[in-house]
Amino acid sequence: MKTIAIRCTAAIDLNLTDLTPMQGDLKELSKPSYEKLKRSILKHGITFPFFVWQDGGENYILDG
């Protein structure tokens, strides 16, 4: 298991499992683009916080 560095701070801390995507299937990520993104995250970590909208107990990802 690899560790992903979190290199930013946010107003609150949430687990990834607590986040709900808002876009659904509006965007598709090709396999090469997915692998490039994955390598970048593993190398550089998370450098910007997710933008989250909280409503009715749900945490919707607006950007991240």
N, C-alpha and C positions, 0 to 999 in steps of 0.2 A: 504494500500500500504506500502510495506517495503522499506527502504532505504538501498542501497548497498554502503558500504564505499569504496572509491578509496584510496588505501594506497601506491600509486606509482605516479611518475611523468613521463611525456612523452614530446617529442619535440613539439607535436601539440595536440590539443584537438579536438576530433570528436564525434559526436553522434553515438550511435549504429546503428541508421537507415542509416547512411552514409557509413557503412561498407558492403562490398560485400564478401561473402565466396568464396574461391577459390576451395575448395575440392568438392563442390557439394555433392553428395550422396556417396562419397568414404568410409565414416566411418558411422557406426551405433552405437547409444548409447542406451543400454538397459534401460528399465524403472527404475530398481533399481540403475543403474549407474547414470542416470539422476538425480534421487532424491538425491543421495549421493553428486553429484557435486553441486546441488542447495543448499543443506544444508550447504556445505562448503563455498560457495560464500556468503550466507546470514550471516554466522557466522564470517568469516574472512575478507570478502570484496574482492576486486581486489587488489592483491599484486604485480603483474607484468604487465607492459604495453603490449598491443597487438603489434605485429610486422606487419606493414602495408606497402604495396607497392602501391604507387600512380602512376597512368598511365591514361592519357586521361580523367581526371576528375573523375575517379573511385578510390576507396580506397579498395584494395584487402587485406583480412586478410591472412597473411602468417603463423602466429602462435598467439595463444592467448586463 
